[in-house]
Amino acid sequence: MPVEIEAVQWTGSNILEIEEFVINEGGKQFDTVGTSLFIHTLEGSMRAKPTDYIIKGVKNEFYPCDESIFKITYEQV
């Protein structure tokens, strides 16, 4: 059964878009160091590199996904 998700691709420079997407009721869910983005996930902090997608999970959690994996796993609706 298909599941609809929300995601934004990290380009290394679209920090305002990421900030709008990733902030939830728990506050800021990420940090940046250069072009690396560190997403605070349920499993701890995970590094997202430019071209990775940031996915919003079913419990309003966020996590990075490699672009190649994202493109074979999901389709745009």
C-alpha positions as CSV (number, residue, x, y, z in Angstrom):
1,M,0.0,0.0,0.0
2,P,1.5,3.4,-1.0
3,V,2.4,5.9,1.7
4,E,2.5,9.6,0.9
5,I,5.5,11.5,2.4
6,E,6.8,15.0,2.3
7,A,10.4,15.7,1.5
8,V,12.8,18.6,0.5
9,Q,16.1,18.2,-1.2
10,W,19.1,19.7,0.5
11,T,21.2,21.7,-2.0
12,G,23.8,23.0,0.4
13,S,22.4,26.5,0.2
14,N,18.6,26.3,0.7
15,I,18.8,26.6,4.5
16,L,15.7,28.8,4.7
17,E,13.6,26.2,2.9
18,I,15.0,23.4,5.1
19,E,14.4,25.5,8.2
20,E,10.7,26.0,7.3
21,F,10.3,22.3,6.6
22,V,12.2,20.8,9.5
23,I,11.1,22.9,12.4
24,N,8.2,21.3,14.2
25,E,6.6,21.6,17.6
26,G,9.8,20.3,19.2
27,G,11.8,23.2,17.9
28,K,14.8,23.3,15.7
29,Q,15.6,19.7,14.4
30,F,18.9,20.4,12.7
31,D,22.3,22.0,12.8
32,T,24.7,23.1,10.0
33,V,28.4,22.9,9.6
34,G,29.5,24.3,6.3
35,T,27.4,22.5,3.6
36,S,26.7,19.6,5.9
37,L,23.3,19.4,7.5
38,F,22.8,17.4,10.7
39,I,19.3,16.2,11.2
40,H,18.2,15.3,14.7
41,T,16.4,12.0,14.2
42,L,14.8,9.5,16.6
43,E,18.1,7.5,16.3
44,G,20.4,10.5,16.9
45,S,22.0,13.1,14.7
46,M,22.4,12.1,11.0
47,R,24.5,14.0,8.4
48,A,22.8,15.0,5.2
49,K,25.0,15.9,2.3
50,P,24.0,18.2,-0.5
51,T,21.6,16.3,-2.9
52,D,20.2,14.2,0.0
53,Y,16.5,14.5,0.6
54,I,15.1,15.3,4.0
55,I,12.0,13.2,4.6
56,K,9.2,13.9,7.1
57,G,8.1,10.7,8.7
58,V,4.7,9.6,9.9
59,K,5.4,10.7,13.5
60,N,6.6,14.2,12.3
61,E,10.2,13.0,12.6
62,F,12.8,13.9,10.0
63,Y,15.7,12.0,8.5
64,P,18.0,12.3,5.5
65,C,17.9,9.9,2.5
66,D,20.5,9.6,-0.3
67,E,19.2,11.0,-3.6
68,S,19.8,7.7,-5.5
69,I,17.8,5.7,-2.9
70,F,15.1,8.4,-2.8
71,K,14.6,8.3,-6.5
72,I,14.2,4.5,-6.7
73,T,11.9,4.4,-3.6
74,Y,9.5,7.3,-4.1
75,E,7.6,8.9,-7.0
76,Q,6.2,12.4,-7.2
77,V,2.5,12.8,-6.8
